[in-house]
Amino acid sequence: MTPPSVWVLDTSSVICPKELAQPQHQPDVFAHMTQLVQQGQIGFPKQVLEELQRYAKEDLPLQWARANYNRKAFPNPSMETLRRVMAIAGDVVDPMKLRPDADPYVLAMALEFLDEGRDVVVVTEDTVDRPSHISMATACDRLKLKWSTMRDFLADKGIWPLP
């Protein structure tokens, strides 16, 4: 039996449902996402949670990430895979950031799923290259990883727009 697809979320995508859904619908969207975490269909490395804790408000996306990080059954990516990412798409790291960047860890986690033969999609809102660094979408293309926006992911899973 083929394992289900794995959707690896970056920090921007964890925040995105708050921007897409009306406030009264946000708890339902995040509840559906929790079910997908429990089913092993959503994963994110600890660096996403750490980034949210540094930059996000104490709101639903951060609460969701805290509650679901320990529910996931996926290990953080290895240093070997992280080095592969950096060799091919290291310019995804924003040199202006003063703190560690979660993006290479998201990409490494996705590569490890791909190496296991799983269907994997990186979910990101970072789709525009900047003068200082490439977007997650470009990094995914270089690494031969599929990617999607959160809007498309939620629509694919029938979560949003809500009926």
Secondary structure, 3 states (H helix, E strand, C coil): CCCCCEEEECHHHHHHHHHHCCCCCHHHHHHHHHHHHHCCCEECCHHHHHHHHHHCCCCHHHHHHHHHHCCCCCCCCCHHHHHHHHHHHHHHCCCCCCCCCCHHHHHHHHHHHHHCCCCEEEECCCCCCCCCCCCHHHHHHHHCCEEECHHHHHHHCCCCCCC
